[in-house]
Amino acid sequence: QVQLVESGGGSVQPGGSLRLSCAASGSFFGISAMGWYRQAPGKERVLVARIGSGGSTNYADSVKGRFTISRDSAKNTVYLQMTGLKPEDTAIYYCTAITLPTMTVHWGQGTQVTVSS
């Protein structure tokens, strides 16, 4: 069984910053890609950023230049540093991890990020 535990969400004013963390634990041989998705009210869940096992990264166009994804493979943890936050970044943010050897996709429980003045 694999668990993803997220932390770091909260409320912030426009222009502010937050750092999300997600730690994976449980039974697996390793982790391939890790990433963050978000789902705003009434909208579909969409990819925000992902990072491969070798460190390659992908970002949604809407967050490029403002968000940075990183990982600590020794700790099975992925981070999302969010700066220049905008009201449209308000959403529930979900962590994902693809575990080896089964390449199973696991999801965290989600953490709320609210950007409002």
Backbone torsions as a table, in degrees:
resi	resn	phi	psi	omega
1	GLN	NA	140.2	-178.2
2	VAL	-120.1	135.4	176.7
3	GLN	-121.2	138.9	173.0
4	LEU	-117.1	122.0	-178.0
5	VAL	-115.6	117.5	-177.8
6	GLU	-97.5	154.0	174.7
7	SER	-153.9	163.3	173.6
8	GLY	106.1	-4.7	178.0
9	GLY	-71.4	173.3	178.7
10	GLY	159.3	-164.2	-179.2
11	SER	-110.0	140.8	-177.7
12	VAL	-150.1	153.8	176.8
13	GLN	-79.9	156.6	176.1
14	PRO	-53.5	137.6	-176.4
15	GLY	90.8	-9.6	-178.3
16	GLY	-80.3	-177.6	-177.1
17	SER	-131.6	151.2	172.3
18	LEU	-144.9	154.3	175.5
19	ARG	-126.0	119.8	177.1
20	LEU	-95.7	144.9	176.2
21	SER	-128.3	151.3	177.9
22	CYS	-147.2	119.4	-179.4
23	ALA	-110.0	131.5	178.5
24	ALA	-100.0	139.0	176.9
25	SER	-144.0	161.4	178.8
26	GLY	126.7	-155.3	-174.4
27	SER	-102.4	106.2	175.3
28	PHE	-162.2	160.0	-177.9
29	PHE	-88.2	-19.9	-179.5
30	GLY	174.1	178.4	-179.5
31	ILE	-126.2	130.8	175.0
32	SER	-82.7	-111.3	-178.7
33	ALA	-81.6	151.9	171.3
34	MET	-129.3	156.0	-177.8
35	GLY	-165.2	178.5	177.2
36	TRP	-130.1	134.2	171.7
37	TYR	-118.1	164.8	173.8
38	ARG	-143.0	153.1	179.0
39	GLN	-136.6	115.0	176.7
40	ALA	-86.9	158.5	-179.8
41	PRO	-55.5	127.5	177.8
42	GLY	76.2	7.5	-178.6
43	LYS	-123.0	165.9	179.0
44	GLU	-76.5	157.9	174.2
45	ARG	-74.2	131.1	-177.0
46	VAL	-130.7	154.6	178.4
47	LEU	-70.8	135.2	174.1
48	VAL	-101.3	-51.6	-179.0
49	ALA	-161.7	152.7	175.2
50	ARG	-142.4	156.8	179.4
51	ILE	-139.2	129.3	-179.3
52	GLY	-80.8	174.5	-178.7
53	SER	-64.3	-27.0	179.0
54	GLY	-90.6	-0.3	177.7
55	GLY	99.5	-1.9	178.3
56	SER	-67.9	143.7	-174.3
57	THR	-126.6	152.0	173.1
58	ASN	-134.9	143.3	-179.8
59	TYR	-132.5	149.0	169.0
60	ALA	-67.2	145.6	-178.8
61	ASP	-57.1	-32.8	-175.5
62	SER	-68.7	-16.8	-177.0
63	VAL	-117.1	-4.0	-179.3
64	LYS	-57.9	134.3	179.9
65	GLY	86.4	-11.7	-179.4
66	ARG	-116.7	-34.1	-177.9
67	PHE	-109.5	147.4	176.5
68	THR	-133.6	126.3	177.2
69	ILE	-101.2	142.0	177.1
70	SER	-149.2	167.1	179.3
71	ARG	-145.0	153.0	172.3
72	ASP	-116.6	98.2	-174.8
73	SER	-64.7	-31.2	179.2
74	ALA	-64.6	-29.1	-179.0
75	LYS	-103.3	2.3	-177.4
76	ASN	51.9	44.1	-174.4
77	THR	-126.7	140.3	176.1
78	VAL	-120.9	146.1	-177.8
79	TYR	-123.8	154.0	171.9
80	LEU	-134.6	107.4	176.2
81	GLN	-88.8	119.9	-176.3
82	MET	-115.2	122.1	177.7
83	THR	-124.9	165.4	-179.9
84	GLY	55.6	40.3	-174.3
85	LEU	-63.1	143.4	-179.0
86	LYS	-121.0	157.7	177.8
87	PRO	-54.7	-33.1	-179.5
88	GLU	-72.8	-5.3	173.0
89	ASP	-83.5	-6.7	178.8
90	THR	-61.6	124.4	-176.9
91	ALA	-178.1	172.1	166.8
92	ILE	-90.0	128.0	-178.3
93	TYR	-103.3	129.3	-178.0
94	TYR	-116.2	135.4	175.0
95	CYS	-89.9	145.6	173.3
96	THR	-131.4	153.1	175.2
97	ALA	-147.2	138.9	176.6
98	ILE	-106.1	113.7	-174.8
99	THR	-94.9	151.6	179.5
100	LEU	-102.5	150.5	6.1
101	PRO	-92.2	-0.5	-171.6
102	THR	-81.9	-10.4	-176.4
103	MET	56.4	38.0	177.9
104	THR	-82.1	137.2	177.1
105	VAL	-92.0	125.3	179.3
106	HIS	-115.0	149.6	-177.8
107	TRP	-123.2	144.5	171.2
108	GLY	-80.7	177.8	-175.7
109	GLN	-82.7	-13.0	179.6
110	GLY	96.3	146.4	176.6
111	THR	-136.3	135.1	-174.4
112	GLN	-81.3	132.6	171.6
113	VAL	-121.1	122.8	-179.5
114	THR	-122.9	125.6	179.4
115	VAL	-116.4	111.0	-174.2
116	SER	-155.8	147.3	175.3
117	SER	-93.9	NA	NA
